[in-house]
C-alpha cells in the first residue's frame, strides 16, 4: 500500500516537511508496513523555496542583496536537488516584511535585490529558474530587477533612472545590450496567482499600492509612471505585455519578467507539482493526505490542498485534508477533490497553545485518520 503525504506548511508552526513527518508518524502507528512518500508542497507564495528544497533534497543559499529601500539585507534562494533549478521568492529580497510599516513608500522601493538574487542563481549554472512574486513592497514594474541584471533604463541625458516607481516618468530609452547573457539559456517560470493587468483601475498601483503605503495621490502617480514605462518599452522593444493577466502582480514585476526576461506566468501550485514530479509519485497510491494551516472556502482558489487533490483525482485516488482549523464553509472543497477534512485542534484553546503543539496535534489526527482508513479497507 502506497500513501502519498503532500501538505503545505502550517504557517507560524510547521514547515511543509515537518507537517509531512508528523502525518507519517501518526499513520505509521496504525499502518506500519505501508510505503510512505512525502512531498512537501507550496503554492508559489511564502515557503515555496523551503518546500521545494526539502522535496528535492536541495539546499538553501543565502545572499546579501539590496533591500527595497536600498540598504543591504540578507536574502536567500533555493538550489534544487537536480542542481539545475533555482527557486526564488522575490519577497526575500524585496518584500513588505523587510520594511517597517512607517517606512513603506512604493515611490522609492526597488526590485534591484530581486535582480541580484537572480544573478546569484545564474552563478550556479542553472538552466531553470522559478520565481515566486508574492508579498512585494515595490511598484517599479521590475525596473530595479532589470538594472541589477545589467539592463540600462536611461533618462533623456543618458543616465540610469533611480530607484522606485516614482522615477519611471524619467525613462526615455532602454538599452538591453549589456543585460546578463546567461538569461538567454534559462527557462523562467513565474508563480503568479493574480490576474491583474499592469495599469488601470484593476492594475498594480490601484489594487496593491495602498497596502504598500501608497496614498491616493501616490496611486495616481504610480499608475501614470507604469503607463509611461509600458509605453517606452513597447516603442523600444516592440512588445506589448501590459494587459496580460498577471502583469500587475508584485507591483508590476510580472510585467518586467514577461517583457524583459521572456518568462511564463503559471499558477504557483502547478509549478510546484511539476518541480516535485508529483504526478509520477502519486500513480498507484491508495491514499493522498494533504493539508495546510486553514481550510475554508478560499482554499479552492489555487491553494495547495486543492491543487494536490485535483492531481490525485486524475488517478481516482481518495484525498484527505488535515488542517490547523476548518471553517463552516469548508465543505465546498469536497466539490474540488478533497473527500474529507479534519481539524487537528482537540478542543477550545488559545491560538498560541495550538501553534506550539501543532506537531503533536497533526500526528494524533493523522493516527485517527489512519484508523478510519484501515477500518474502511478491512
TIZAPA-86283 format. One record per residue (C-alpha): x, y, z; residue number from 0. Coordinates in Angstrom, 2 decimals, padded with zeros to 5 digits, always signed. Layout:
+---------+---------+---------+-----+
|      xx |      yy |      zz | seq |
+---------+---------+---------+-----+
|       X |       Y |       Z | NUM |
...
+---------+---------+---------+-----+
# end
This chain:
+---------+---------+---------+-----+
|      xx |      yy |      zz | seq |
+---------+---------+---------+-----+
| +000.00 | +000.00 | +000.00 |   0 |
| +001.38 | +003.39 | -001.02 |   1 |
| +000.34 | +006.55 | +000.78 |   2 |
| +001.41 | +009.97 | -000.54 |   3 |
| +001.72 | +012.76 | +002.02 |   4 |
| +001.73 | +016.21 | +000.40 |   5 |
| +000.89 | +019.10 | +002.75 |   6 |
| +001.71 | +022.78 | +002.58 |   7 |
| +003.29 | +024.47 | +005.59 |   8 |
| +001.19 | +025.30 | +008.64 |   9 |
| +002.03 | +028.97 | +008.95 |  10 |
| +003.82 | +030.04 | +012.14 |  11 |
| +004.14 | +026.45 | +013.36 |  12 |
| +005.32 | +023.78 | +010.88 |  13 |
| +007.16 | +023.72 | +007.58 |  14 |
| +005.65 | +021.50 | +004.92 |  15 |
| +008.28 | +018.84 | +005.62 |  16 |
| +007.66 | +018.97 | +009.37 |  17 |
| +003.93 | +018.58 | +008.72 |  18 |
| +004.59 | +015.64 | +006.40 |  19 |
| +006.80 | +013.98 | +009.02 |  20 |
| +004.11 | +014.40 | +011.68 |  21 |
| +001.44 | +012.90 | +009.40 |  22 |
| +003.71 | +009.99 | +008.57 |  23 |
| +004.40 | +009.34 | +012.27 |  24 |
| +000.68 | +009.19 | +013.04 |  25 |
| -000.08 | +006.87 | +010.14 |  26 |
| +002.78 | +004.51 | +010.96 |  27 |
| +001.26 | +003.80 | +014.37 |  28 |
| -001.68 | +002.19 | +012.57 |  29 |
| -000.19 | +001.14 | +009.22 |  30 |
| +003.49 | +000.46 | +009.87 |  31 |
| +004.05 | -001.58 | +006.73 |  32 |
| +002.71 | +000.93 | +004.19 |  33 |
| +005.01 | +002.69 | +001.76 |  34 |
| +005.06 | +006.43 | +002.53 |  35 |
| +006.09 | +009.07 | +000.01 |  36 |
| +006.44 | +012.56 | +001.46 |  37 |
| +006.27 | +015.52 | -000.91 |  38 |
| +006.43 | +018.91 | +000.86 |  39 |
| +004.25 | +021.30 | -001.11 |  40 |
| +003.60 | +025.02 | -001.60 |  41 |
| +001.54 | +027.27 | -003.85 |  42 |
| +004.23 | +029.68 | -005.02 |  43 |
| +003.99 | +032.03 | -002.04 |  44 |
| +005.90 | +032.17 | +001.22 |  45 |
| +007.57 | +028.85 | +002.00 |  46 |
| +007.90 | +027.70 | -001.62 |  47 |
| +011.69 | +027.74 | -001.58 |  48 |
| +011.86 | +025.70 | +001.62 |  49 |
| +009.26 | +023.20 | +000.43 |  50 |
| +010.91 | +022.59 | -002.93 |  51 |
| +014.35 | +022.32 | -001.36 |  52 |
| +013.03 | +019.78 | +001.14 |  53 |
| +011.12 | +017.84 | -001.54 |  54 |
| +014.13 | +017.51 | -003.83 |  55 |
| +017.00 | +017.26 | -001.31 |  56 |
| +018.32 | +020.62 | -002.42 |  57 |
| +019.88 | +023.41 | -000.39 |  58 |
| +019.28 | +026.99 | +000.70 |  59 |
| +021.86 | +029.59 | -000.35 |  60 |
| +021.99 | +032.91 | +001.47 |  61 |
| +022.93 | +036.05 | -000.41 |  62 |
| +023.43 | +039.67 | +000.62 |  63 |
| +021.41 | +041.89 | -001.73 |  64 |
| +019.97 | +045.38 | -001.98 |  65 |
| +016.77 | +045.69 | +000.02 |  66 |
| +013.69 | +047.56 | -001.18 |  67 |
| +014.90 | +050.82 | +000.41 |  68 |
| +018.44 | +050.49 | -000.93 |  69 |
| +020.10 | +049.14 | +002.20 |  70 |
| +021.71 | +045.71 | +002.39 |  71 |
| +019.64 | +042.71 | +003.51 |  72 |
| +020.34 | +039.00 | +003.75 |  73 |
| +018.08 | +037.10 | +001.37 |  74 |
| +018.13 | +033.53 | +000.08 |  75 |
| +017.26 | +031.25 | -002.81 |  76 |
| +016.98 | +027.51 | -003.21 |  77 |
| +019.04 | +025.25 | -005.45 |  78 |
| +017.02 | +022.10 | -006.05 |  79 |
| +018.30 | +018.57 | -005.98 |  80 |
| +018.81 | +018.39 | -009.73 |  81 |
| +021.45 | +021.11 | -009.45 |  82 |
| +019.96 | +022.88 | -012.46 |  83 |
| +016.85 | +024.51 | -010.99 |  84 |
| +016.83 | +027.50 | -008.67 |  85 |
| +013.82 | +028.89 | -006.79 |  86 |
| +013.49 | +032.49 | -005.67 |  87 |
| +010.87 | +034.23 | -003.55 |  88 |
| +011.10 | +037.87 | -004.56 |  89 |
| +009.82 | +038.82 | -001.11 |  90 |
| +013.07 | +037.54 | +000.40 |  91 |
| +014.85 | +040.47 | -001.22 |  92 |
| +012.09 | +042.98 | -002.00 |  93 |
| +009.22 | +042.11 | +000.31 |  94 |
| +006.98 | +044.10 | +002.61 |  95 |
| +008.26 | +042.24 | +005.66 |  96 |
| +011.73 | +043.74 | +005.08 |  97 |
| +010.44 | +047.28 | +005.73 |  98 |
| +008.96 | +048.72 | +008.95 |  99 |
| +005.38 | +049.82 | +008.30 | 100 |
| +006.17 | +053.51 | +008.86 | 101 |
| +008.83 | +053.45 | +006.10 | 102 |
| +006.74 | +051.84 | +003.35 | 103 |
| +006.70 | +054.01 | +000.24 | 104 |
| +006.32 | +052.44 | -003.24 | 105 |
| +007.56 | +055.64 | -004.86 | 106 |
| +011.07 | +054.71 | -003.73 | 107 |
| +011.13 | +050.94 | -003.17 | 108 |
| +013.05 | +048.86 | -005.70 | 109 |
| +013.25 | +045.31 | -007.06 | 110 |
| +017.02 | +045.67 | -007.50 | 111 |
| +017.64 | +042.99 | -004.87 | 112 |
| +015.43 | +040.54 | -006.73 | 113 |
| +017.65 | +041.04 | -009.77 | 114 |
| +020.70 | +040.38 | -007.60 | 115 |
| +019.13 | +037.14 | -006.37 | 116 |
| +018.54 | +036.06 | -009.96 | 117 |
| +022.15 | +036.92 | -010.79 | 118 |
| +023.38 | +034.85 | -007.85 | 119 |
| +021.26 | +031.93 | -009.04 | 120 |
| +022.76 | +032.25 | -012.53 | 121 |
| +026.19 | +031.91 | -010.94 | 122 |
| +025.28 | +028.31 | -010.00 | 123 |
| +024.92 | +027.39 | -013.72 | 124 |
| +021.19 | +026.73 | -013.64 | 125 |
| +019.04 | +026.12 | -016.70 | 126 |
| +015.65 | +026.61 | -015.00 | 127 |
| +014.54 | +029.39 | -012.67 | 128 |
| +011.30 | +029.51 | -010.67 | 129 |
| +010.31 | +032.91 | -009.27 | 130 |
| +007.56 | +033.42 | -006.69 | 131 |
| +006.34 | +037.00 | -006.78 | 132 |
| +004.01 | +037.41 | -003.80 | 133 |
| +004.44 | +039.84 | -000.91 | 134 |
| +006.29 | +042.64 | -002.68 | 135 |
| +006.97 | +046.08 | -001.22 | 136 |
| +007.56 | +047.52 | -004.68 | 137 |
| +005.73 | +049.23 | -007.55 | 138 |
| +008.52 | +049.73 | -010.07 | 139 |
| +007.40 | +047.33 | -012.81 | 140 |
| +010.57 | +045.29 | -012.31 | 141 |
| +012.77 | +048.22 | -013.34 | 142 |
| +015.24 | +047.68 | -010.50 | 143 |
| +015.49 | +043.99 | -011.31 | 144 |
| +016.36 | +044.74 | -014.94 | 145 |
| +019.00 | +047.28 | -013.92 | 146 |
| +020.60 | +044.83 | -011.48 | 147 |
| +020.82 | +042.28 | -014.30 | 148 |
| +022.72 | +044.73 | -016.48 | 149 |
| +019.93 | +046.45 | -018.40 | 150 |
| +020.02 | +050.22 | -018.79 | 151 |
| +016.92 | +052.34 | -018.21 | 152 |
| +018.08 | +055.77 | -019.30 | 153 |
| +016.72 | +059.29 | -018.90 | 154 |
| +016.98 | +061.93 | -021.63 | 155 |
| +020.56 | +062.71 | -020.51 | 156 |
| +021.66 | +059.09 | -020.85 | 157 |
| +021.81 | +058.42 | -017.11 | 158 |
| +020.24 | +055.46 | -015.31 | 159 |
| +016.97 | +056.37 | -013.61 | 160 |
| +016.87 | +055.94 | -009.84 | 161 |
| +015.11 | +053.52 | -007.53 | 162 |
| +011.36 | +053.15 | -007.28 | 163 |
| +008.10 | +053.66 | -009.12 | 164 |
| +008.45 | +057.39 | -008.61 | 165 |
| +011.38 | +057.50 | -011.06 | 166 |
| +009.74 | +055.78 | -014.03 | 167 |
| +008.43 | +059.02 | -015.55 | 168 |
| +012.04 | +059.97 | -016.28 | 169 |
| +012.58 | +056.98 | -018.56 | 170 |
| +013.49 | +057.99 | -022.12 | 171 |
| +015.02 | +054.87 | -023.65 | 172 |
| +016.09 | +051.31 | -022.85 | 173 |
| +019.37 | +049.56 | -023.66 | 174 |
| +019.48 | +045.79 | -023.12 | 175 |
| +022.78 | +045.19 | -024.91 | 176 |
| +024.58 | +044.71 | -021.60 | 177 |
| +021.97 | +042.56 | -019.83 | 178 |
| +023.32 | +039.27 | -018.45 | 179 |
| +023.67 | +037.00 | -021.48 | 180 |
| +023.14 | +033.85 | -019.39 | 181 |
| +019.44 | +034.68 | -019.17 | 182 |
| +019.04 | +033.55 | -022.79 | 183 |
| +019.78 | +029.95 | -021.78 | 184 |
| +017.45 | +029.76 | -018.77 | 185 |
| +013.77 | +028.83 | -018.72 | 186 |
| +011.99 | +031.15 | -016.29 | 187 |
| +008.65 | +030.18 | -014.76 | 188 |
| +006.86 | +032.70 | -012.57 | 189 |
| +004.44 | +031.59 | -009.85 | 190 |
| +001.60 | +034.06 | -010.18 | 191 |
| -001.96 | +033.55 | -008.95 | 192 |
| -003.38 | +037.01 | -009.60 | 193 |
| -004.73 | +038.22 | -012.93 | 194 |
| -004.36 | +041.99 | -012.62 | 195 |
| -003.05 | +043.93 | -015.64 | 196 |
| -000.22 | +046.39 | -015.20 | 197 |
| -002.26 | +049.60 | -015.11 | 198 |
| -005.75 | +050.99 | -014.70 | 199 |
| -008.42 | +050.52 | -012.04 | 200 |
| -007.53 | +046.83 | -011.67 | 201 |
| -003.79 | +047.39 | -012.08 | 202 |
| -000.79 | +047.11 | -009.80 | 203 |
| -000.94 | +050.61 | -008.33 | 204 |
| -004.69 | +050.87 | -007.73 | 205 |
| -005.21 | +047.41 | -006.26 | 206 |
| -001.98 | +046.73 | -004.39 | 207 |
| -000.41 | +050.17 | -003.91 | 208 |
| -002.33 | +051.13 | -000.73 | 209 |
| -001.16 | +048.05 | +001.18 | 210 |
| +002.41 | +049.09 | +000.35 | 211 |
| +001.97 | +052.55 | +001.82 | 212 |
| +000.62 | +054.47 | -001.19 | 213 |
| -001.80 | +057.35 | -000.65 | 214 |
| -004.49 | +058.11 | -003.24 | 215 |
| -002.21 | +060.73 | -004.75 | 216 |
| +000.68 | +058.26 | -004.90 | 217 |
| -001.53 | +055.68 | -006.62 | 218 |
| -002.31 | +058.18 | -009.39 | 219 |
| +001.38 | +058.99 | -009.83 | 220 |
| +002.47 | +055.35 | -009.78 | 221 |
| -000.15 | +054.30 | -012.30 | 222 |
| +000.84 | +057.11 | -014.67 | 223 |
| +004.51 | +056.16 | -014.29 | 224 |
| +003.86 | +052.48 | -015.03 | 225 |
| +001.84 | +053.54 | -018.09 | 226 |
| +004.82 | +055.61 | -019.25 | 227 |
| +007.17 | +052.67 | -018.58 | 228 |
| +004.99 | +050.35 | -020.67 | 229 |
| +004.74 | +052.88 | -023.49 | 230 |
| +008.52 | +053.34 | -023.72 | 231 |
| +009.01 | +049.57 | -023.52 | 232 |
| +006.58 | +048.98 | -026.38 | 233 |
| +008.28 | +051.62 | -028.51 | 234 |
| +011.81 | +050.32 | -027.95 | 235 |
| +011.22 | +046.56 | -027.73 | 236 |
| +008.14 | +046.33 | -029.97 | 237 |
| +006.44 | +044.09 | -027.44 | 238 |
| +003.23 | +044.70 | -025.51 | 239 |
| +002.52 | +042.79 | -022.29 | 240 |
| +000.85 | +045.38 | -020.07 | 241 |
| -002.60 | +043.77 | -020.38 | 242 |
| -001.56 | +040.15 | -019.95 | 243 |
| -003.24 | +038.74 | -016.81 | 244 |
| -000.66 | +038.85 | -014.03 | 245 |
| +001.40 | +041.71 | -015.49 | 246 |
| +000.36 | +043.79 | -012.47 | 247 |
| +001.48 | +041.21 | -009.92 | 248 |
| +004.05 | +042.32 | -007.34 | 249 |
| +003.88 | +045.98 | -008.30 | 250 |
| +004.33 | +045.19 | -011.97 | 251 |
| +007.19 | +042.74 | -011.52 | 252 |
| +005.06 | +040.35 | -013.57 | 253 |
| +005.30 | +042.86 | -016.41 | 254 |
| +009.07 | +043.13 | -016.03 | 255 |
| +009.55 | +039.37 | -016.07 | 256 |
| +007.26 | +038.91 | -019.05 | 257 |
| +008.69 | +041.76 | -021.09 | 258 |
| +012.40 | +041.65 | -020.41 | 259 |
| +013.09 | +038.03 | -019.46 | 260 |
| +010.52 | +036.24 | -021.67 | 261 |
| +009.15 | +034.43 | -018.63 | 262 |
| +005.99 | +032.36 | -018.40 | 263 |
| +003.40 | +033.14 | -015.73 | 264 |
| +001.85 | +029.99 | -014.25 | 265 |
| -000.26 | +029.04 | -011.25 | 266 |
| +002.06 | +028.50 | -008.31 | 267 |
| +000.70 | +025.09 | -007.39 | 268 |
| +001.15 | +023.85 | -010.97 | 269 |
| +004.81 | +024.86 | -010.91 | 270 |
| +005.35 | +023.06 | -007.61 | 271 |
| +003.54 | +019.90 | -008.77 | 272 |
| +005.80 | +019.80 | -011.81 | 273 |
| +009.01 | +020.54 | -009.91 | 274 |
| +008.31 | +017.77 | -007.39 | 275 |
| +007.26 | +015.23 | -010.05 | 276 |
| +004.02 | +014.81 | -008.12 | 277 |
| +002.16 | +013.07 | -010.94 | 278 |
| +004.86 | +010.39 | -011.13 | 279 |
| +004.87 | +009.79 | -007.38 | 280 |
| +001.10 | +009.63 | -006.95 | 281 |
| +000.38 | +006.94 | -009.52 | 282 |
| -000.64 | +003.69 | -007.85 | 283 |
| -001.24 | +005.32 | -004.45 | 284 |
| -004.05 | +004.09 | -002.20 | 285 |
| -004.48 | +007.46 | -000.48 | 286 |
| -003.23 | +011.05 | -000.63 | 287 |
| -003.00 | +013.22 | +002.50 | 288 |
| -002.71 | +016.99 | +002.09 | 289 |
| -003.30 | +019.99 | +004.32 | 290 |
| -002.32 | +023.45 | +005.50 | 291 |
| -002.94 | +025.81 | +008.40 | 292 |
| -006.57 | +026.53 | +007.48 | 293 |
| -009.01 | +025.01 | +005.03 | 294 |
| -012.01 | +027.16 | +004.14 | 295 |
| -013.96 | +028.38 | +001.13 | 296 |
| -010.90 | +030.31 | -000.11 | 297 |
| -008.90 | +027.11 | -000.38 | 298 |
| -010.46 | +026.36 | -003.75 | 299 |
| -008.80 | +029.39 | -005.32 | 300 |
| -005.38 | +027.98 | -006.20 | 301 |
| -004.34 | +026.82 | -002.74 | 302 |
| -002.12 | +023.78 | -002.25 | 303 |
| -004.70 | +021.25 | -000.97 | 304 |
| -006.94 | +021.73 | -004.00 | 305 |
| -004.04 | +021.55 | -006.43 | 306 |
| -002.92 | +018.31 | -004.82 | 307 |
| -006.47 | +016.93 | -004.80 | 308 |
| -007.11 | +017.70 | -008.45 | 309 |
| -003.85 | +016.00 | -009.42 | 310 |
| -004.72 | +012.94 | -007.32 | 311 |
| -008.24 | +012.73 | -008.75 | 312 |
| -006.76 | +012.36 | -012.22 | 313 |
| -005.87 | +008.86 | -011.00 | 314 |
| -009.07 | +008.31 | -008.95 | 315 |
| -007.21 | +008.36 | -005.64 | 316 |
| -009.05 | +009.38 | -002.44 | 317 |
| -007.80 | +012.56 | -000.76 | 318 |
| -007.93 | +013.56 | +002.91 | 319 |
| -007.21 | +017.08 | +004.17 | 320 |
| -005.72 | +017.73 | +007.61 | 321 |
| -005.79 | +021.38 | +008.67 | 322 |
| -004.93 | +023.50 | +011.66 | 323 |
| -008.50 | +024.76 | +011.54 | 324 |
| -011.51 | +024.39 | +009.26 | 325 |
| -014.35 | +026.82 | +008.65 | 326 |
| -018.08 | +026.26 | +008.50 | 327 |
| -017.93 | +026.82 | +004.74 | 328 |
| -015.08 | +024.37 | +004.15 | 329 |
| -017.44 | +021.73 | +002.69 | 330 |
| -017.00 | +023.42 | -000.68 | 331 |
| -013.62 | +021.68 | -001.03 | 332 |
| -015.46 | +018.37 | -001.44 | 333 |
| -016.60 | +019.62 | -004.84 | 334 |
| -012.96 | +020.06 | -005.84 | 335 |
| -011.45 | +016.69 | -004.96 | 336 |
| -010.94 | +016.58 | -001.18 | 337 |
| -013.10 | +013.76 | +000.15 | 338 |
| -012.93 | +014.64 | +003.86 | 339 |
| -011.35 | +017.30 | +006.06 | 340 |
| -010.14 | +017.01 | +009.66 | 341 |
| -009.06 | +019.73 | +012.09 | 342 |
| -006.10 | +018.98 | +014.33 | 343 |
| -007.25 | +021.07 | +017.31 | 344 |
| -008.64 | +018.75 | +020.01 | 345 |
| -010.67 | +021.44 | +021.77 | 346 |
| -011.02 | +025.11 | +022.60 | 347 |
| -007.63 | +026.63 | +023.42 | 348 |
| -005.55 | +029.80 | +022.91 | 349 |
| -004.00 | +030.15 | +019.46 | 350 |
| -000.52 | +030.20 | +021.00 | 351 |
| -001.09 | +026.78 | +022.52 | 352 |
| -002.39 | +025.35 | +019.24 | 353 |
| +000.65 | +026.66 | +017.35 | 354 |
| +003.10 | +025.41 | +019.96 | 355 |
| +001.66 | +021.89 | +019.88 | 356 |
| +000.90 | +021.67 | +016.18 | 357 |
| +003.27 | +018.78 | +015.51 | 358 |
| +001.67 | +016.63 | +018.22 | 359 |
| -001.86 | +017.51 | +017.14 | 360 |
| -001.12 | +016.78 | +013.47 | 361 |
| +000.30 | +013.38 | +014.40 | 362 |
| -002.67 | +012.49 | +016.64 | 363 |
| -005.14 | +013.49 | +013.94 | 364 |
| -003.23 | +011.54 | +011.31 | 365 |
| -003.36 | +008.45 | +013.56 | 366 |
| -007.15 | +008.77 | +013.82 | 367 |
| -007.48 | +009.21 | +010.06 | 368 |
| -005.31 | +006.13 | +009.55 | 369 |
| -007.54 | +004.14 | +011.89 | 370 |
| -010.65 | +005.13 | +009.90 | 371 |
| -008.89 | +004.33 | +006.63 | 372 |
| -007.82 | +000.94 | +007.98 | 373 |
| -011.37 | +000.13 | +009.13 | 374 |
| -012.76 | +001.06 | +005.71 | 375 |
| -010.24 | -001.21 | +003.95 | 376 |
| -010.95 | -004.13 | +006.26 | 377 |
+---------+---------+---------+-----+
# end
